[in-house]
Amino acid sequence: MKLLILGGTSFLGRHLVETALSREVDVTLFNRGITAPGLFPEAETICGDRDGGLFPLKGRYWDAVIDTCGYLPRLVRDSSRLLVDHTRHYTFVSSISAYAAFARSGQDETAPLAALGNRSTEEVTPDTYGPLKAVCEKEVEQALPERSLILRPGLIVGPYDPTDRFTYWPARLAEGGEVLAPGHPKRRVQWIDVRDLANWMLSLAEQEKTGIYNAVGPAASVTMEEFLLTGIQALNSRGASLIWTEDTFLQQQQVEPWMELPLWIPQTGPWVEKNGPMQGMLEIDNQKALSEGLSLRPLAKTMQDTLTWDKTRPRSLQRKAGISREREQQLLATMTS
């Protein structure tokens, strides 16, 4: 198979390329050559900018295209329309953020999508990211009807994750000691290992599957308590103990949900009053994907591999997500005072 990947050197794209090359797929990358240039010398790389610079793709043909980096409808429209006659199949990586609301658990692929208030906006913010993705989906579907695949991943995790939203937990659990555990222990959480997503995505492209799929794991329900205890066991963190903290306390201490304590979405308190119920974001239905062959590795393996990769990074690196040990100790002390 001849495969064109838009992007391909950061996180999901990186693992997608590695998976494709391991299957002896003929890979072509199209990107600006800014992130990790030369990472895959065995793959052809076409340097260009999808914002007005798609012309190097003209006159070429690929069996499949996978778009890993489409955020603005105008640019996705340009790429999908240009490639209509240059491929049989187009995969677009969207997001569960494209859904309109998350008050309800178990949303499947038919749930309403978010509306973009200002159709001309091209500023990607936490408020516009999801609506922009929803419009991008429509651009792909209109350009390649019955030849497009839309994937809506949840939290993508694993080695080379630039966001640190998952990495914080294996790194913190491995250190041991008293670990601040946020929210209710029995609330459910979801994620997907980037390698599982890449492997499945490539298989779908090879089979020219079409339609829309939520791309989330695990296969069975996992609580935050089970998530953390699995990490403690997998990482041999014998000295780690979980100190559970209520939503109200964390909000009173102005702890930022999701980014300062990854996978924490308050179920009560002022944050919910402002943003609305959001726990459904971690309770998305994935039965359609599982029935179509999505295979998910054990959480313990993802924890171990992510920590192994994290240890290769500079110790002085400032994480993009998670609280510092000093901040954590301060919060724990305040709880008991």
LOVEXMI-19820 format. One record per residue (C-alpha): residue number from 1; residue in one letter; chain; x, y, z. Coordinates in nm, 4 decimals. Example, Ala and Ser with C-alpha at 12.3 -4.5 7.8 and 13.67 -1.06 7.14 Angstrom:
BEGIN
 num residuo cadena       c1       c2       c3
   1       a      A   1.2300  -0.4500   0.7800
   2       s      A   1.3670  -0.1060   0.7140
% end
This chain:
BEGIN
 num residuo cadena       c1       c2       c3
   1       m      A   0.0000   0.0000   0.0000
   2       k      A   0.1146   0.3513  -0.0807
   3       l      A   0.0268   0.5792   0.2116
   4       l      A   0.0420   0.9576   0.2452
   5       i      A   0.0521   1.0908   0.6013
   6       l      A  -0.0120   1.4590   0.6639
   7       g      A   0.2132   1.5264   0.9636
   8       g      A   0.3919   1.2206   1.0930
   9       t      A   0.6798   1.3187   1.3197
  10       s      A   0.5336   1.4333   1.6509
  11       f      A   0.3182   1.1917   1.8523
  12       l      A   0.0353   1.0012   1.6860
  13       g      A   0.1921   1.0539   1.3449
  14       r      A   0.5273   0.9269   1.4683
  15       h      A   0.3780   0.5994   1.5909
  16       l      A   0.1680   0.5699   1.2774
  17       v      A   0.4780   0.5937   1.0587
  18       e      A   0.6648   0.3389   1.2715
  19       t      A   0.3721   0.0978   1.2466
  20       a      A   0.3372   0.1468   0.8719
  21       l      A   0.7074   0.0938   0.8071
  22       s      A   0.7036  -0.2229   1.0171
  23       r      A   0.4311  -0.3529   0.7830
  24       e      A   0.6411  -0.2606   0.4790
  25       v      A   0.3980   0.0086   0.3708
  26       d      A   0.5326   0.2594   0.1176
  27       v      A   0.5117   0.5784   0.3282
  28       t      A   0.5210   0.9391   0.2128
  29       l      A   0.5169   1.2217   0.4677
  30       f      A   0.3950   1.5728   0.3982
  31       n      A   0.4909   1.8314   0.6591
  32       r      A   0.6841   2.1525   0.7115
  33       g      A   1.0003   1.9753   0.8232
  34       i      A   1.0026   2.1583   1.1568
  35       t      A   0.9358   1.8791   1.4082
  36       a      A   1.2056   1.6087   1.4134
  37       p      A   1.3219   1.6504   1.0523
  38       g      A   1.4931   1.3403   0.9202
  39       l      A   1.3291   1.1152   1.1800
  40       f      A   1.2318   0.8610   0.9149
  41       p      A   1.4994   0.8521   0.6421
  42       e      A   1.3438   0.5343   0.4992
  43       a      A   1.0225   0.7229   0.4187
  44       e      A   0.9832   0.9816   0.1457
  45       t      A   0.9272   1.3294   0.2880
  46       i      A   0.7675   1.6094   0.0916
  47       c      A   0.8249   1.9447   0.2596
  48       g      A   0.5393   2.1867   0.2313
  49       d      A   0.2818   2.3867   0.4208
  50       r      A  -0.0828   2.2821   0.4016
  51       d      A  -0.1698   2.6506   0.4282
  52       g      A  -0.1361   2.7436   0.0624
  53       g      A   0.1495   2.5049  -0.0123
  54       l      A  -0.0144   2.1784  -0.1170
  55       f      A   0.1027   2.1987  -0.4790
  56       p      A   0.3865   1.9412  -0.4318
  57       l      A   0.1135   1.6760  -0.3869
  58       k      A  -0.0331   1.7317  -0.7323
  59       g      A   0.0385   1.4670  -0.9911
  60       r      A   0.0941   1.1938  -0.7304
  61       y      A  -0.1258   0.9032  -0.6223
  62       w      A  -0.1608   0.7130  -0.2943
  63       d      A  -0.3884   0.4261  -0.1988
  64       a      A  -0.4725   0.5995   0.1284
  65       v      A  -0.4246   0.9334   0.3039
  66       i      A  -0.4219   0.9816   0.6814
  67       d      A  -0.4585   1.3363   0.8117
  68       t      A  -0.3202   1.3553   1.1662
  69       c      A  -0.2924   1.7319   1.1954
  70       g      A  -0.6096   1.8969   1.0687
  71       y      A  -0.7437   2.1667   1.2997
  72       l      A  -0.8783   2.4429   1.0742
  73       p      A  -1.1703   2.3764   0.8359
  74       r      A  -1.0237   2.5900   0.5585
  75       l      A  -0.7018   2.3889   0.5510
  76       v      A  -0.8787   2.0534   0.5795
  77       r      A  -1.1098   2.1594   0.2962
  78       d      A  -0.8094   2.2413   0.0784
  79       s      A  -0.6288   1.9136   0.1438
  80       s      A  -0.9323   1.6877   0.1114
  81       r      A  -1.0505   1.8521  -0.2099
  82       l      A  -0.7058   1.8502  -0.3664
  83       l      A  -0.6545   1.4828  -0.2856
  84       v      A  -0.9955   1.3631  -0.4115
  85       d      A  -0.8403   1.2420  -0.7370
  86       h      A  -0.5123   1.1364  -0.5783
  87       t      A  -0.6329   0.8659  -0.3395
  88       r      A  -0.9025   0.6053  -0.2854
  89       h      A  -0.9413   0.6625   0.0884
  90       y      A  -0.9010   0.9532   0.3347
  91       t      A  -0.8773   0.9140   0.7132
  92       f      A  -0.9267   1.2214   0.9290
  93       v      A  -0.8263   1.2239   1.2955
  94       s      A  -1.0897   1.4248   1.4792
  95       s      A  -1.1604   1.4169   1.8544
  96       i      A  -1.4338   1.3343   2.1041
  97       s      A  -1.4155   1.7090   2.1750
  98       a      A  -1.6255   1.7463   1.8606
  99       y      A  -1.9337   1.6427   2.0603
 100       a      A  -2.1696   1.9147   2.1776
 101       a      A  -2.1951   1.8148   2.5443
 102       f      A  -2.0746   1.5592   2.7963
 103       a      A  -2.3456   1.5528   3.0602
 104       r      A  -2.4528   1.2054   2.9495
 105       s      A  -2.2395   0.8926   2.9765
 106       g      A  -2.2199   0.6372   2.6982
 107       q      A  -2.2428   0.8734   2.4014
 108       d      A  -2.1975   0.6928   2.0723
 109       e      A  -2.1078   0.8209   1.7272
 110       t      A  -2.4595   0.9550   1.6656
 111       a      A  -2.4440   1.2131   1.9467
 112       p      A  -2.4886   1.5806   1.8439
 113       l      A  -2.1754   1.7718   1.7460
 114       a      A  -2.0579   2.1056   1.8790
 115       a      A  -2.1540   2.4178   1.6856
 116       l      A  -1.8936   2.6749   1.5888
 117       g      A  -2.0262   3.0158   1.6905
 118       n      A  -1.8010   3.2249   1.4683
 119       r      A  -1.7604   3.0352   1.1411
 120       s      A  -1.4694   3.2540   1.0375
 121       t      A  -1.2562   3.1962   1.3469
 122       e      A  -0.9213   3.0240   1.3047
 123       e      A  -0.8043   3.0636   1.6608
 124       v      A  -0.7686   2.7230   1.8256
 125       t      A  -0.8582   2.7517   2.1946
 126       p      A  -1.0097   2.5101   2.4478
 127       d      A  -1.3497   2.6541   2.3505
 128       t      A  -1.3064   2.6342   1.9722
 129       y      A  -1.0972   2.3171   1.9362
 130       g      A  -1.3945   2.0795   1.9406
 131       p      A  -1.6290   2.2857   1.7212
 132       l      A  -1.3487   2.3379   1.4683
 133       k      A  -1.2885   1.9618   1.4560
 134       a      A  -1.6605   1.9067   1.3967
 135       v      A  -1.6552   2.1392   1.0949
 136       c      A  -1.3357   1.9732   0.9684
 137       e      A  -1.5170   1.6397   0.9721
 138       k      A  -1.7907   1.7784   0.7490
 139       e      A  -1.5341   1.9132   0.5034
 140       v      A  -1.3789   1.5681   0.4640
 141       e      A  -1.7150   1.3950   0.4293
 142       q      A  -1.8284   1.6441   0.1653
 143       a      A  -1.5068   1.6124  -0.0344
 144       l      A  -1.4900   1.2317  -0.0256
 145       p      A  -1.8382   1.0900   0.0351
 146       e      A  -1.8281   0.7142   0.0973
 147       r      A  -1.4472   0.7244   0.0835
 148       s      A  -1.3706   0.8851   0.4190
 149       l      A  -1.3052   0.7552   0.7685
 150       i      A  -1.3492   0.9812   1.0723
 151       l      A  -1.1852   0.8776   1.3996
 152       r      A  -1.2667   1.0525   1.7273
 153       p      A  -0.9978   0.9681   1.9839
 154       g      A  -1.0218   1.0508   2.3498
 155       l      A  -0.7085   1.1115   2.5562
 156       i      A  -0.4187   0.9673   2.3535
 157       v      A  -0.1345   0.8469   2.5762
 158       g      A   0.2003   0.6736   2.5644
 159       p      A   0.5653   0.7347   2.4729
 160       y      A   0.6456   1.0709   2.3107
 161       d      A   0.3257   1.2329   2.4388
 162       p      A   0.4046   1.6070   2.4267
 163       t      A   0.1180   1.7015   2.6613
 164       d      A   0.2228   1.5057   2.9762
 165       r      A  -0.1456   1.4614   3.0627
 166       f      A  -0.0990   1.0877   3.1169
 167       t      A   0.2760   1.0786   3.1807
 168       y      A   0.2311   1.2616   3.5094
 169       w      A   0.0691   0.9588   3.6700
 170       p      A   0.3280   0.6840   3.6057
 171       a      A   0.6066   0.9302   3.6874
 172       r      A   0.4391   1.0349   4.0106
 173       l      A   0.3365   0.6849   4.1191
 174       a      A   0.6888   0.5563   4.0599
 175       e      A   0.8222   0.8095   4.3106
 176       g      A   0.6072   0.6594   4.5859
 177       g      A   0.5025   0.8311   4.9077
 178       e      A   0.1647   0.9897   4.9680
 179       v      A   0.0009   1.0530   4.6319
 180       l      A  -0.2791   1.3077   4.6042
 181       a      A  -0.5615   1.1233   4.4257
 182       p      A  -0.8326   1.3553   4.2899
 183       g      A  -1.2086   1.3197   4.3049
 184       h      A  -1.4225   1.0159   4.3731
 185       p      A  -1.2335   0.6831   4.3591
 186       k      A  -1.5157   0.5110   4.1683
 187       r      A  -1.5557   0.7603   3.8848
 188       r      A  -1.4683   0.6122   3.5469
 189       v      A  -1.1759   0.7136   3.3279
 190       q      A  -1.0762   0.6489   2.9662
 191       w      A  -0.7660   0.6746   2.7477
 192       i      A  -0.6138   0.5076   2.4421
 193       d      A  -0.2533   0.4002   2.3936
 194       v      A  -0.1160   0.5812   2.0901
 195       r      A   0.0325   0.2566   1.9553
 196       d      A  -0.3038   0.0802   1.9678
 197       l      A  -0.4659   0.3727   1.7886
 198       a      A  -0.1956   0.3793   1.5205
 199       n      A  -0.2145   0.0045   1.4616
 200       w      A  -0.5932   0.0037   1.4331
 201       m      A  -0.6053   0.3171   1.2208
 202       l      A  -0.3645   0.1688   0.9689
 203       s      A  -0.5651  -0.1537   0.9513
 204       l      A  -0.8841   0.0412   0.8818
 205       a      A  -0.7105   0.2373   0.6067
 206       e      A  -0.5770  -0.0831   0.4501
 207       q      A  -0.9314  -0.2237   0.4478
 208       e      A  -1.0717   0.1081   0.3194
 209       k      A  -1.3235   0.1210   0.6022
 210       t      A  -1.5510   0.4232   0.6083
 211       g      A  -1.7739   0.5921   0.8627
 212       i      A  -1.7218   0.7391   1.2082
 213       y      A  -1.5692   0.5705   1.5123
 214       n      A  -1.5016   0.6737   1.8694
 215       a      A  -1.1424   0.5720   1.9412
 216       v      A  -1.1218   0.5271   2.3166
 217       g      A  -1.0299   0.2574   2.5658
 218       p      A  -1.0282   0.0561   2.7773
 219       a      A  -1.2470  -0.2304   2.6597
 220       a      A  -1.4078  -0.2616   3.0043
 221       s      A  -1.4937   0.0070   3.2574
 222       v      A  -1.2029   0.1265   3.4770
 223       t      A  -1.2345   0.3540   3.7795
 224       m      A  -0.9795   0.6147   3.8815
 225       e      A  -0.8959   0.3993   4.1826
 226       e      A  -0.8313   0.0954   3.9626
 227       f      A  -0.6260   0.3128   3.7283
 228       l      A  -0.3955   0.4330   4.0056
 229       l      A  -0.3690   0.0972   4.1821
 230       t      A  -0.2770  -0.0680   3.8526
 231       g      A   0.0003   0.1863   3.8122
 232       i      A   0.1318   0.1272   4.1636
 233       q      A   0.1461  -0.2477   4.1042
 234       a      A   0.2896  -0.2240   3.7515
 235       l      A   0.5640   0.0165   3.8576
 236       n      A   0.6490  -0.1652   4.1817
 237       s      A   0.5654   0.1480   4.3801
 238       r      A   0.5448  -0.0339   4.7127
 239       g      A   0.5784   0.2862   4.9118
 240       a      A   0.2975   0.4691   4.7334
 241       s      A  -0.0295   0.5365   4.9155
 242       l      A  -0.3316   0.7147   4.7709
 243       i      A  -0.4789   1.0109   4.9591
 244       w      A  -0.8198   1.0815   4.8100
 245       t      A  -0.9286   1.4439   4.7920
 246       e      A  -1.2784   1.5730   4.7227
 247       d      A  -1.3730   1.7896   4.4274
 248       t      A  -1.4789   2.0751   4.6532
 249       f      A  -1.1474   2.0926   4.8377
 250       l      A  -0.9412   2.0915   4.5177
 251       q      A  -1.1519   2.3688   4.3674
 252       q      A  -1.1242   2.5738   4.6857
 253       q      A  -0.7474   2.5422   4.6501
 254       q      A  -0.7746   2.6561   4.2860
 255       v      A  -0.6347   2.3346   4.1407
 256       e      A  -0.6955   2.3282   3.7653
 257       p      A  -0.8906   2.0218   3.6512
 258       w      A  -0.7406   1.8014   3.3806
 259       m      A  -0.4103   1.9872   3.3432
 260       e      A  -0.2850   2.0141   3.7026
 261       l      A  -0.4322   1.6769   3.7978
 262       p      A  -0.4728   1.4780   3.4759
 263       l      A  -0.7900   1.2704   3.4323
 264       w      A  -0.9622   1.4722   3.7045
 265       i      A  -1.2921   1.6265   3.5944
 266       p      A  -1.4991   1.7578   3.8891
 267       q      A  -1.8446   1.6112   3.9330
 268       t      A  -1.9601   1.8814   4.1759
 269       g      A  -1.8716   2.2368   4.2749
 270       p      A  -1.8238   2.5751   4.1063
 271       w      A  -1.6290   2.4330   3.8099
 272       v      A  -1.9315   2.2230   3.7144
 273       e      A  -2.1632   2.5205   3.7649
 274       k      A  -1.9502   2.7208   3.5219
 275       n      A  -1.8719   2.4559   3.2590
 276       g      A  -2.1600   2.2131   3.2986
 277       p      A  -2.1325   1.8393   3.3696
 278       m      A  -1.8328   1.6925   3.1856
 279       q      A  -1.7806   1.3445   3.3308
 280       g      A  -1.9296   1.1983   3.0125
 281       m      A  -1.6046   1.2919   2.8376
 282       l      A  -1.4473   0.9948   3.0158
 283       e      A  -1.7435   0.7632   2.9572
 284       i      A  -1.7662   0.7525   2.5768
 285       d      A  -1.9128   0.4448   2.4070
 286       n      A  -1.6487   0.2449   2.2171
 287       q      A  -1.8429  -0.0669   2.1195
 288       k      A  -1.8415   0.0165   1.7489
 289       a      A  -1.4616   0.0421   1.7473
 290       l      A  -1.4173  -0.2779   1.9480
 291       s      A  -1.6441  -0.4658   1.7086
 292       e      A  -1.4306  -0.3366   1.4212
 293       g      A  -1.1100  -0.4819   1.5635
 294       l      A  -0.9717  -0.2175   1.7995
 295       s      A  -0.7301  -0.4074   2.0242
 296       l      A  -0.6102  -0.2479   2.3471
 297       r      A  -0.3019  -0.3417   2.5474
 298       p      A  -0.3128  -0.3645   2.9282
 299       l      A  -0.2915  -0.0397   3.1227
 300       a      A   0.0079  -0.1790   3.3124
 301       k      A   0.2055  -0.2059   2.9878
 302       t      A   0.1181   0.1490   2.8859
 303       m      A   0.2231   0.2751   3.2300
 304       q      A   0.5559   0.0896   3.2165
 305       d      A   0.6438   0.1948   2.8623
 306       t      A   0.5495   0.5570   2.9234
 307       l      A   0.7660   0.5711   3.2342
 308       t      A   1.0590   0.4096   3.0496
 309       w      A   1.0359   0.6777   2.7822
 310       d      A   0.9892   0.9550   3.0375
 311       k      A   1.3157   0.8568   3.2059
 312       t      A   1.5026   0.9320   2.8829
 313       r      A   1.4032   1.2984   2.9037
 314       p      A   1.6117   1.5607   3.0856
 315       r      A   1.5490   1.5596   3.4604
 316       s      A   1.5236   1.9383   3.4496
 317       l      A   1.2332   1.9237   3.2040
 318       q      A   0.9298   2.1238   3.3129
 319       r      A   0.6189   1.9139   3.2577
 320       k      A   0.3254   2.0675   3.0726
 321       a      A   0.0721   1.8953   3.2981
 322       g      A   0.0592   1.7868   3.6610
 323       i      A   0.1323   1.9607   3.9880
 324       s      A   0.4780   1.9857   4.1420
 325       r      A   0.5719   1.7770   4.4437
 326       e      A   0.5884   2.0965   4.6493
 327       r      A   0.2345   2.1924   4.5498
 328       e      A   0.1134   1.8405   4.6210
 329       q      A   0.2702   1.8415   4.9672
 330       q      A   0.1140   2.1794   5.0378
 331       l      A  -0.2306   2.0494   4.9445
 332       l      A  -0.1906   1.7356   5.1543
 333       a      A  -0.0791   1.9417   5.4522
 334       t      A  -0.3765   2.1756   5.4131
 335       m      A  -0.6123   1.8775   5.4102
 336       t      A  -0.4909   1.7542   5.7478
 337       s      A  -0.4506   2.0911   5.9181
% end
